[in-house]
Amino acid sequence: MVTMRKAFITLSLGTLLLVGCGSKKEVTTAAFHNYPTECLGKSMDGTQTLKVWASGTDKSDAIEEAKKKAVYEVTFTGITAGMGDCSAYPVVDDPTARTKHQAYFDKFFSDGSKYKKYVSLKGQPKDSKEELKGAGTTMYGIIVVVDRSELRKRFVKDKILKE
């Protein structure tokens, strides 16, 4: 009888443990991956529509980070993912320009600074589920438009690029 009681208690505790552990919410690592900026298209006026993945303390912070990241990538790295319409070549094609003109670019990309003139939000689709959640962080897929031709004109005017 004692052995039957021990077996029942052990079986009950084991079942409780399995049920309790099975109800935990799955934590994903999707929000920690580095997703490339994707080209969604370009216009004849020299603008490029991009999907940029960014994170922030909330969605508005992520939007500002996405805008800065989009201009930075169009300026220095070019866009290679997504549709082939966008130029894979950066606006500033000199690989040493970022360090040669560091003070200029630090000021240009500072929060709330000049880079904002060359990027705008594009309407997000209503059914868009462009959020990737991880433990403590969320990545947002933000659609922006970067004015590549005006950006180039600015760098020529500021003598970063030659005509």
Secondary structure by P-SEA (a helix, b strand, c coil): caaaaaaaaaaaaaaaaaaaaaacccccccccccccbbbccccccbbbbbbbbbccccaaaaaaaaaaaaaaaaccccccccccccccccccccccccccaaaaaaaaacccccccccccccccccccccbbbcccccccccccccaaaaaaaaaaaaccccc
